Amino acid sequence: MAKEVKGDLNVKRTLDADRRVNEGLKQTDDLDAALDLGIHCEKWQRIETDDLGAQNVDLPDATTISEGWQVVIENFGGTDALNVRDGADGALKTIATGKAYLFTCLDNGAAAGTWHVNFLEDDLTLVATRYASTFDAGASWGAAAGGYYTITITQATHTRGVDPMIQIYETSAGDDFLVEVDQLKVSAAGDAAFRVTEDPDLRFAGKIILV
């Protein structure tokens, strides 16, 4: 017969379980308002949105939990994102449909806390995050300077760091063709700039991808 503890159990040293320690899963269907997670919530939160807009999921006030406290938040259905916020309502992570993240409290000295966010996915199938932007053959290039038209994408915009991998494509009849430009430069700050000549005018419509 299983024994039941009606309150908290504090083990001062290592707890060894010969079989399992089950931490619980809770499924929330058609979330239509902010969801506040308490300190005693189930370890895995499986949440479906109601397709009426992104909803907030709020982690506990970090001062009320132990460092190392964890919760998994999964966006398993619907089309909307889940906006996970810390205990001070600060933006922490946006979770797209079909994704799950593990949140671990690293520091509980303030309500917001410090959190480690880990994407739960097979790293063999994970696609590298990337920035992609399209441009036209006219206004996107701005005014010519020194005989060249230049497009610059700052690091703050592409967020791929200071050593991005870059590919530039020309779009023709709906297809994209990899092209070489006159010059492709990445500054020490990570800003990416590429240029073509003014005479002849070699501007083109296309897209740039940074990984």
N, C-alpha and C positions, 0 to 999 in steps of 0.2 A: 504494500500500500504506500503510495506516494505521500511524503510529508509536505505540508504547505506552510510557507512563511508569510504571514499577513503584513509584514513590513519590510524594511531594508535589512540586508545581511552584509556585514562588514568583515571581510576576510583580510587579516593583517599581513599575510604572506601569500605565496603562490597558491592558486586554486587549480588542482589537477583533476580533470574529469576523464574517466576511462572511456566514455562514449561521447556524449554531446553536451553542449551548453546552448540551448535554444534562446534566442534573444527577441524573437517575435517579429511579425510583419503586419502592417496595417494597410489596407487598401482604401483609398478615398476616391469615390466616383463623382464626376461632374462637379469639381471644385469651382465654386462661384463666389468665393470671398477669401480674404486672407486667412491662412492657416498658421496658427501659433503652435509650435512644437514645445511641449513641456519637457522638463528634465527627465521624466519617467516614460517618455514615449517609446514606442516600439523601435527597434534598431533599424528596420527597413520600412521606409515610407513610400508606398506605391501610389502615385497620385495621377488621376485623370482630370484634364481640364474640361471646361464646359463649352469651348469654342466661342466664347463671348469676349475674349480678351485675356491677356496674360494675368496671372494671379501671383500674389506674394506668398512665400512660405518663410516664416520667421523662426530663426533658431533661438534657443533660450538665452536669457541674460547670462553671459559667460561667468559672472561672479557667483552664480547659483549652481554651477556644475564643476566637476573635477577636470583638471587637465588630462587629456587623453579621452574624454567623452566623445563618442562617435555616433553619427547617424548617416544612413544612406538615403538619399532622396532620388527617386526614379520618376520621370515623366513618361508614363506608359501609354497614354491615350490622348485623343483629341488632337487639335492642331496648334494650340497655343503653347507658349513657353511658360516656364515657372521661374519667377524671380526670387532667388533665395537671398534673404537678408540676415545680417548678424543681429545680435541682441540689442543693438542701438539703432536698428532700422537702416543700417548702411548696406548698400548694394554689395553682394558677395559673389554671386554666380547666376547666370541665366542658363537654364537647362532646357534644351530643345526636346521635342517629342522623340521618344525612343532611347533617351540617354539617361544614365544614372551616375551619380557622384557620391563619393564618401567624404564627409566633412568631419575633421578631427580638430578638437580644441587644443591649441598649443600653449595658450596663455589665457588665464582667467582673471587677470588683474583689473579689467574694466568690462563694462557691459558688452561692448562690441567684441571683445576678445580678439585673439589671433587664431586664424583657422588655416589648416592645410586642406586643400581641395584636390581630390584625386579622382580622375575620370576612370570609371570602371569599364574597361574595354580591352579586348585582345590586342596587344600592341603589334601583332603580326598583320592585323587587318585595319589598323588605325590609319586614316589618311591624314597626312601632315596638314596643319592649318595653313591657310594661305590668304593673301589679299589679292583681289582682282579688280581692275578698274578699266572702263572703256573710255575712249576718246575719239573725237571726230577729226576731220581733215581741215578744220578751220579754227574756230574760236578756242578750242581746247589748247592750242599751241601758243596763244597769246601773240604779242608783237615780236618781230624778229629783233635780235640784238647781235651786233658783231658778225652778221652774215649767217646767223643760225636761228632756227625756231627750237625752243626747248620746252619740255614738259618736266616738272619736278613733283615728286611725291614725297612728302616729308615722312620721317620715321614715326612721328606722332600719328600720322594718318595710316600708314601701312602696318605699323606695330610688329614688324618682323625682325626687329633688332638692328644691329649695325653691320651684320654680315649676311644679308639676304641673298638668296638665289633668285635671279630675274630672267624672265622670258618675255619678249615683245612680239606681238602678232599683228599682221595686217589683215583686216577683214575685207573680203571680196565676195559678193554674191552669197552672203550668209555663211561663208567658210572662213576659218582663221588660218593664216599661213605664217610660220615662224620667219622673222626677218632680222637682218642686222642693220643697226642704225649707225650714223656717223660716229657717235660717241655715246657710251653708257657709263655713267659715273655714280659711285656711292661715296658720299662724304664721310668724314670721321664720325659725324653724328648719326649716320645711317640714312640720310636723305638720298633718294634715288633720282637721278636726272638723266634724260636721254634727249639727243638733239638730231636734227636733220638740216640740210643746207637751205638757205633762202633762195639762192640762184644756182641751179634751177630749184624751183620750189618743190621739195620732196616730202611735204607733209602728207600724211595718210591717216585714214580711220582705222582703229584697231583696238587692242587691249594689252595691258601689261599685267603680269602675274608675278607676285613676290612670295617666296616660301621661306 
